[in-house]
Structures are given as C-alpha cells and as structure tokens.
C-alpha cells in the first residue's frame, strides 16, 4: 500500500469546516478515479492510495 498525503490539515486553529474537507475529498476523487481518496485521522490529512485493479 502506497499511501500519499495530499493535503495536511492543521489540528489547532484550522479554518476548514467539515463540509469543506468532504467537498475537497469529493473533488479529488472526481479528478483521480484511479485513486482511493480518504481522510486519515492519524495523519490528520487527506490521503490517497492506488485503487486495486479489478480482478
């Protein structure tokens, strides 16, 4: 698994709302259909990894 951090979010004092984070994830998913884009709570970041090829 090759997880990549796309957008790091500051834990304290962030100006982003949950809605904005979800919209950004959706936007990145639409732009990159070959990637699994998700929020990683440990990294506090929007991350991606390659999708598994259909078998």
N, CA, C and O atoms as a CHARMM CRD file, in Angstrom:
* protein
*
  220
    1    1 UNK  N      0.84800  -1.18100   0.00000 PROA 1      0.00000
    2    1 UNK  CA     0.00000   0.00000   0.00000 PROA 1      0.00000
    3    1 UNK  C      0.89000   1.24000   0.00000 PROA 1      0.00000
    4    1 UNK  O      1.78900   1.36600   0.83100 PROA 1      0.00000
    5    2 UNK  N      0.63900   2.13800  -0.92200 PROA 2      0.00000
    6    2 UNK  CA     1.45000   3.34800  -1.07500 PROA 2      0.00000
    7    2 UNK  C      0.60800   4.57300  -0.72900 PROA 2      0.00000
    8    2 UNK  O      0.16200   5.30200  -1.61500 PROA 2      0.00000
    9    3 UNK  N      0.39800   4.78700   0.55400 PROA 3      0.00000
   10    3 UNK  CA    -0.40200   5.93900   0.98100 PROA 3      0.00000
   11    3 UNK  C      0.40300   7.20700   0.77300 PROA 3      0.00000
   12    3 UNK  O      1.58700   7.27500   1.10400 PROA 3      0.00000
   13    4 UNK  N     -0.27000   8.22000   0.21200 PROA 4      0.00000
   14    4 UNK  CA     0.36700   9.51500  -0.03700 PROA 4      0.00000
   15    4 UNK  C     -0.48000  10.60800   0.60000 PROA 4      0.00000
   16    4 UNK  O     -1.69900  10.61900   0.43200 PROA 4      0.00000
   17    5 UNK  N      0.14200  11.51900   1.32400 PROA 5      0.00000
   18    5 UNK  CA    -0.56100  12.65600   1.90600 PROA 5      0.00000
   19    5 UNK  C     -0.74800  13.70800   0.81300 PROA 5      0.00000
   20    5 UNK  O      0.22300  14.17400   0.21700 PROA 5      0.00000
   21    6 UNK  N     -1.99900  14.07600   0.56000 PROA 6      0.00000
   22    6 UNK  CA    -2.29500  15.09800  -0.45200 PROA 6      0.00000
   23    6 UNK  C     -2.43500  16.48100   0.18200 PROA 6      0.00000
   24    6 UNK  O     -1.88700  17.46200  -0.31900 PROA 6      0.00000
   25    7 UNK  N     -3.17400  16.54500   1.28700 PROA 7      0.00000
   26    7 UNK  CA    -3.40100  17.82500   1.96800 PROA 7      0.00000
   27    7 UNK  C     -3.30000  17.59500   3.47200 PROA 7      0.00000
   28    7 UNK  O     -4.07900  16.82800   4.03900 PROA 7      0.00000
   29    8 UNK  N     -2.35700  18.24700   4.10800 PROA 8      0.00000
   30    8 UNK  CA    -2.19200  18.17800   5.55900 PROA 8      0.00000
   31    8 UNK  C     -3.07100  19.26000   6.18800 PROA 8      0.00000
   32    8 UNK  O     -3.06900  20.40400   5.73300 PROA 8      0.00000
   33    9 UNK  N     -3.81300  18.90500   7.22000 PROA 9      0.00000
   34    9 UNK  CA    -4.72100  19.84800   7.88100 PROA 9      0.00000
   35    9 UNK  C     -4.19000  20.11500   9.28500 PROA 9      0.00000
   36    9 UNK  O     -3.87800  19.18500  10.02800 PROA 9      0.00000
   37   10 UNK  N     -4.09100  21.39300   9.64100 PROA 10     0.00000
   38   10 UNK  CA    -3.63700  21.74900  10.98800 PROA 10     0.00000
   39   10 UNK  C     -4.70000  21.33000  11.99600 PROA 10     0.00000
   40   10 UNK  O     -5.88700  21.58500  11.79300 PROA 10     0.00000
   41   11 UNK  N     -4.27600  20.68700  13.08200 PROA 11     0.00000
   42   11 UNK  CA    -5.23200  20.25900  14.11300 PROA 11     0.00000
   43   11 UNK  C     -5.77600  21.43900  14.88800 PROA 11     0.00000
   44   11 UNK  O     -6.97400  21.50600  15.16200 PROA 11     0.00000
   45   12 UNK  N     -4.91200  22.36400  15.24300 PROA 12     0.00000
   46   12 UNK  CA    -5.32600  23.51200  16.04900 PROA 12     0.00000
   47   12 UNK  C     -5.47600  24.74900  15.16800 PROA 12     0.00000
   48   12 UNK  O     -4.58000  25.09100  14.39500 PROA 12     0.00000
   49   13 UNK  N     -6.60500  25.39900  15.29600 PROA 13     0.00000
   50   13 UNK  CA    -6.79400  26.66000  14.60400 PROA 13     0.00000
   51   13 UNK  C     -7.08500  26.54400  13.11800 PROA 13     0.00000
   52   13 UNK  O     -6.87800  27.50400  12.37500 PROA 13     0.00000
   53   14 UNK  N     -7.56300  25.38500  12.66700 PROA 14     0.00000
   54   14 UNK  CA    -7.85900  25.25900  11.23900 PROA 14     0.00000
   55   14 UNK  C     -9.08100  26.09100  10.87500 PROA 14     0.00000
   56   14 UNK  O    -10.01800  26.22300  11.66300 PROA 14     0.00000
   57   15 UNK  N     -9.05500  26.63200   9.70400 PROA 15     0.00000
   58   15 UNK  CA   -10.16500  27.43800   9.20400 PROA 15     0.00000
   59   15 UNK  C    -11.14600  26.57900   8.40600 PROA 15     0.00000
   60   15 UNK  O    -12.22000  27.05100   8.03400 PROA 15     0.00000
   61   16 UNK  N    -10.78600  25.32200   8.14100 PROA 16     0.00000
   62   16 UNK  CA   -11.62400  24.45500   7.32000 PROA 16     0.00000
   63   16 UNK  C    -12.77300  23.86000   8.13300 PROA 16     0.00000
   64   16 UNK  O    -12.59100  23.43600   9.27400 PROA 16     0.00000
   65   17 UNK  N    -13.95300  23.83800   7.52300 PROA 17     0.00000
   66   17 UNK  CA   -15.08900  23.17000   8.14900 PROA 17     0.00000
   67   17 UNK  C    -15.12400  21.72100   7.65800 PROA 17     0.00000
   68   17 UNK  O    -14.46200  21.37000   6.68100 PROA 17     0.00000
   69   18 UNK  N    -15.89000  20.90300   8.33500 PROA 18     0.00000
   70   18 UNK  CA   -16.04500  19.51400   7.90800 PROA 18     0.00000
   71   18 UNK  C    -16.60000  19.45100   6.48900 PROA 18     0.00000
   72   18 UNK  O    -16.16600  18.62200   5.68900 PROA 18     0.00000
   73   19 UNK  N    -17.53900  20.30700   6.17800 PROA 19     0.00000
   74   19 UNK  CA   -18.12500  20.34600   4.83100 PROA 19     0.00000
   75   19 UNK  C    -17.04300  20.62200   3.78800 PROA 19     0.00000
   76   19 UNK  O    -17.02900  19.98400   2.73500 PROA 19     0.00000
   77   20 UNK  N    -16.14300  21.55700   4.06200 PROA 20     0.00000
   78   20 UNK  CA   -15.07100  21.88600   3.11400 PROA 20     0.00000
   79   20 UNK  C    -14.11800  20.70800   2.92300 PROA 20     0.00000
   80   20 UNK  O    -13.66000  20.45100   1.80900 PROA 20     0.00000
   81   21 UNK  N    -13.82100  19.99800   3.99900 PROA 21     0.00000
   82   21 UNK  CA   -12.94500  18.82400   3.89600 PROA 21     0.00000
   83   21 UNK  C    -13.61800  17.75800   3.03300 PROA 21     0.00000
   84   21 UNK  O    -12.98000  17.17600   2.15700 PROA 21     0.00000
   85   22 UNK  N    -14.90800  17.50000   3.27800 PROA 22     0.00000
   86   22 UNK  CA   -15.63200  16.49900   2.49300 PROA 22     0.00000
   87   22 UNK  C    -15.74900  16.90200   1.02700 PROA 22     0.00000
   88   22 UNK  O    -15.64200  16.05500   0.14100 PROA 22     0.00000
   89   23 UNK  N    -15.97000  18.19700   0.76400 PROA 23     0.00000
   90   23 UNK  CA   -16.03700  18.67700  -0.62300 PROA 23     0.00000
   91   23 UNK  C    -14.69200  18.50200  -1.32100 PROA 23     0.00000
   92   23 UNK  O    -14.65100  18.13600  -2.49500 PROA 23     0.00000
   93   24 UNK  N    -13.60100  18.75600  -0.61900 PROA 24     0.00000
   94   24 UNK  CA   -12.26300  18.59900  -1.19500 PROA 24     0.00000
   95   24 UNK  C    -11.98500  17.13200  -1.49600 PROA 24     0.00000
   96   24 UNK  O    -11.41100  16.81100  -2.53600 PROA 24     0.00000
   97   25 UNK  N    -12.39000  16.23700  -0.59200 PROA 25     0.00000
   98   25 UNK  CA   -12.21900  14.80800  -0.84100 PROA 25     0.00000
   99   25 UNK  C    -12.99600  14.39900  -2.09100 PROA 25     0.00000
  100   25 UNK  O    -12.46900  13.67900  -2.93900 PROA 25     0.00000
  101   26 UNK  N    -14.24100  14.85300  -2.21000 PROA 26     0.00000
  102   26 UNK  CA   -15.07900  14.53200  -3.37800 PROA 26     0.00000
  103   26 UNK  C    -14.43800  15.06500  -4.65600 PROA 26     0.00000
  104   26 UNK  O    -14.39800  14.36500  -5.66800 PROA 26     0.00000
  105   27 UNK  N    -13.94100  16.28700  -4.61700 PROA 27     0.00000
  106   27 UNK  CA   -13.28300  16.90100  -5.77400 PROA 27     0.00000
  107   27 UNK  C    -12.06600  16.06900  -6.19700 PROA 27     0.00000
  108   27 UNK  O    -11.88100  15.79500  -7.38300 PROA 27     0.00000
  109   28 UNK  N    -11.24800  15.67500  -5.23700 PROA 28     0.00000
  110   28 UNK  CA   -10.05500  14.87900  -5.54300 PROA 28     0.00000
  111   28 UNK  C    -10.43500  13.49300  -6.07000 PROA 28     0.00000
  112   28 UNK  O     -9.75600  12.96200  -6.94800 PROA 28     0.00000
  113   29 UNK  N    -11.52100  12.89800  -5.54100 PROA 29     0.00000
  114   29 UNK  CA   -11.99000  11.60700  -6.04300 PROA 29     0.00000
  115   29 UNK  C    -12.43700  11.73100  -7.49300 PROA 29     0.00000
  116   29 UNK  O    -12.13000  10.86800  -8.31500 PROA 29     0.00000
  117   30 UNK  N    -13.15700  12.79500  -7.80900 PROA 30     0.00000
  118   30 UNK  CA   -13.63000  13.01100  -9.18100 PROA 30     0.00000
  119   30 UNK  C    -12.47000  13.22700 -10.15000 PROA 30     0.00000
  120   30 UNK  O    -12.52100  12.76700 -11.29000 PROA 30     0.00000
  121   31 UNK  N    -11.42900  13.92300  -9.70300 PROA 31     0.00000
  122   31 UNK  CA   -10.27200  14.20800 -10.55700 PROA 31     0.00000
  123   31 UNK  C     -9.34400  13.00900 -10.70900 PROA 31     0.00000
  124   31 UNK  O     -8.57400  12.93900 -11.66800 PROA 31     0.00000
  125   32 UNK  N     -9.41000  12.07000  -9.77700 PROA 32     0.00000
  126   32 UNK  CA    -8.48400  10.93000  -9.75300 PROA 32     0.00000
  127   32 UNK  C     -9.25100   9.62400  -9.53200 PROA 32     0.00000
  128   32 UNK  O     -9.16900   9.04300  -8.45000 PROA 32     0.00000
  129   33 UNK  N     -9.98800   9.15900 -10.52800 PROA 33     0.00000
  130   33 UNK  CA   -10.79700   7.94900 -10.33900 PROA 33     0.00000
  131   33 UNK  C     -9.96500   6.68700 -10.06900 PROA 33     0.00000
  132   33 UNK  O    -10.49500   5.68500  -9.58900 PROA 33     0.00000
  133   34 UNK  N     -8.68000   6.73600 -10.37500 PROA 34     0.00000
  134   34 UNK  CA    -7.80600   5.58200 -10.14600 PROA 34     0.00000
  135   34 UNK  C     -7.24400   5.54700  -8.72600 PROA 34     0.00000
  136   34 UNK  O     -6.53100   4.61200  -8.36300 PROA 34     0.00000
  137   35 UNK  N     -7.56800   6.57900  -7.91300 PROA 35     0.00000
  138   35 UNK  CA    -7.06600   6.64500  -6.53800 PROA 35     0.00000
  139   35 UNK  C     -8.20600   6.50500  -5.53700 PROA 35     0.00000
  140   35 UNK  O     -9.33000   6.93700  -5.79200 PROA 35     0.00000
  141   36 UNK  N     -7.90500   5.90400  -4.41200 PROA 36     0.00000
  142   36 UNK  CA    -8.80700   5.86800  -3.27400 PROA 36     0.00000
  143   36 UNK  C     -8.42900   7.06800  -2.40700 PROA 36     0.00000
  144   36 UNK  O     -7.36500   7.07000  -1.78800 PROA 36     0.00000
  145   37 UNK  N     -9.28200   8.08000  -2.35500 PROA 37     0.00000
  146   37 UNK  CA    -9.00300   9.31100  -1.60500 PROA 37     0.00000
  147   37 UNK  C     -9.80500   9.24700  -0.30500 PROA 37     0.00000
  148   37 UNK  O    -10.99800   8.94500  -0.32400 PROA 37     0.00000
  149   38 UNK  N     -9.14600   9.53200   0.82700 PROA 38     0.00000
  150   38 UNK  CA    -9.79300   9.38100   2.12000 PROA 38     0.00000
  151   38 UNK  C     -9.15900  10.31000   3.14700 PROA 38     0.00000
  152   38 UNK  O     -8.06600  10.83700   2.93900 PROA 38     0.00000
  153   39 UNK  N     -9.87600  10.50500   4.27800 PROA 39     0.00000
  154   39 UNK  CA    -9.33800  11.28400   5.38900 PROA 39     0.00000
  155   39 UNK  C     -8.68400  10.32100   6.35200 PROA 39     0.00000
  156   39 UNK  O     -9.30500   9.35200   6.78700 PROA 39     0.00000
  157   40 UNK  N     -7.43800  10.58200   6.68600 PROA 40     0.00000
  158   40 UNK  CA    -6.68700   9.76000   7.64300 PROA 40     0.00000
  159   40 UNK  C     -6.62800  10.52200   8.96100 PROA 40     0.00000
  160   40 UNK  O     -5.95600  11.54900   9.06200 PROA 40     0.00000
  161   41 UNK  N     -7.33000  10.01800   9.96800 PROA 41     0.00000
  162   41 UNK  CA    -7.38500  10.68600  11.26400 PROA 41     0.00000
  163   41 UNK  C     -6.06700  10.66800  12.01700 PROA 41     0.00000
  164   41 UNK  O     -5.79200  11.58000  12.79700 PROA 41     0.00000
  165   42 UNK  N     -5.24000   9.63900  11.79600 PROA 42     0.00000
  166   42 UNK  CA    -3.93700   9.57900  12.45900 PROA 42     0.00000
  167   42 UNK  C     -3.00500  10.65500  11.90500 PROA 42     0.00000
  168   42 UNK  O     -2.29000  11.31800  12.65600 PROA 42     0.00000
  169   43 UNK  N     -3.02200  10.81600  10.59700 PROA 43     0.00000
  170   43 UNK  CA    -2.18200  11.83300   9.93500 PROA 43     0.00000
  171   43 UNK  C     -2.84000  13.20800   9.98700 PROA 43     0.00000
  172   43 UNK  O     -2.17000  14.22700   9.81500 PROA 43     0.00000
  173   44 UNK  N     -4.15900  13.24000  10.22600 PROA 44     0.00000
  174   44 UNK  CA    -4.97100  14.44600  10.14300 PROA 44     0.00000
  175   44 UNK  C     -4.74500  15.10300   8.77200 PROA 44     0.00000
  176   44 UNK  O     -4.35100  16.26400   8.66100 PROA 44     0.00000
  177   45 UNK  N     -5.01800  14.29500   7.73600 PROA 45     0.00000
  178   45 UNK  CA    -4.74000  14.72300   6.36800 PROA 45     0.00000
  179   45 UNK  C     -5.65700  13.99900   5.39700 PROA 45     0.00000
  180   45 UNK  O     -6.20100  12.93800   5.70100 PROA 45     0.00000
  181   46 UNK  N     -5.81700  14.59500   4.22600 PROA 46     0.00000
  182   46 UNK  CA    -6.47900  13.92600   3.11800 PROA 46     0.00000
  183   46 UNK  C     -5.38900  13.15900   2.39000 PROA 46     0.00000
  184   46 UNK  O     -4.39000  13.73400   1.95600 PROA 46     0.00000
  185   47 UNK  N     -5.59200  11.85600   2.26300 PROA 47     0.00000
  186   47 UNK  CA    -4.57800  10.97600   1.68500 PROA 47     0.00000
  187   47 UNK  C     -5.15600  10.21600   0.50100 PROA 47     0.00000
  188   47 UNK  O     -6.36300  10.23100   0.25700 PROA 47     0.00000
  189   48 UNK  N     -4.27100   9.55500  -0.22400 PROA 48     0.00000
  190   48 UNK  CA    -4.70600   8.70800  -1.33100 PROA 48     0.00000
  191   48 UNK  C     -3.81100   7.48900  -1.41600 PROA 48     0.00000
  192   48 UNK  O     -2.69600   7.45800  -0.89400 PROA 48     0.00000
  193   49 UNK  N     -4.34500   6.48900  -2.09400 PROA 49     0.00000
  194   49 UNK  CA    -3.55600   5.29600  -2.44100 PROA 49     0.00000
  195   49 UNK  C     -4.16600   4.73600  -3.70700 PROA 49     0.00000
  196   49 UNK  O     -5.34800   4.95100  -3.97800 PROA 49     0.00000
  197   50 UNK  N     -3.37000   4.01700  -4.48700 PROA 50     0.00000
  198   50 UNK  CA    -3.90400   3.44600  -5.72600 PROA 50     0.00000
  199   50 UNK  C     -5.04200   2.45800  -5.42400 PROA 50     0.00000
  200   50 UNK  O     -4.98400   1.68600  -4.46700 PROA 50     0.00000
  201   51 UNK  N     -6.06300   2.50900  -6.26200 PROA 51     0.00000
  202   51 UNK  CA    -7.15100   1.52700  -6.12800 PROA 51     0.00000
  203   51 UNK  C     -6.64300   0.18100  -6.61500 PROA 51     0.00000
  204   51 UNK  O     -5.76700   0.11700  -7.47800 PROA 51     0.00000
  205   52 UNK  N     -7.18700  -0.88700  -6.06700 PROA 52     0.00000
  206   52 UNK  CA    -6.84700  -2.22300  -6.54300 PROA 52     0.00000
  207   52 UNK  C     -7.44100  -2.39800  -7.93600 PROA 52     0.00000
  208   52 UNK  O     -8.56600  -1.97300  -8.20000 PROA 52     0.00000
  209   53 UNK  N     -6.68000  -3.02400  -8.81500 PROA 53     0.00000
  210   53 UNK  CA    -7.17500  -3.31200 -10.16700 PROA 53     0.00000
  211   53 UNK  C     -8.25600  -4.37600 -10.07100 PROA 53     0.00000
  212   53 UNK  O     -8.10300  -5.34000  -9.32100 PROA 53     0.00000
  213   54 UNK  N     -9.36200  -4.21900 -10.82600 PROA 54     0.00000
  214   54 UNK  CA   -10.41100  -5.23300 -10.80200 PROA 54     0.00000
  215   54 UNK  C     -9.87500  -6.56300 -11.29500 PROA 54     0.00000
  216   54 UNK  O     -9.10600  -6.62100 -12.25500 PROA 54     0.00000
  217   55 UNK  N    -10.29000  -7.64000 -10.62300 PROA 55     0.00000
  218   55 UNK  CA    -9.78700  -8.97700 -10.98800 PROA 55     0.00000
  219   55 UNK  C    -10.83000  -9.76100 -11.71700 PROA 55     0.00000
  220   55 UNK  O    -10.58600 -10.90500 -12.10000 PROA 55     0.00000
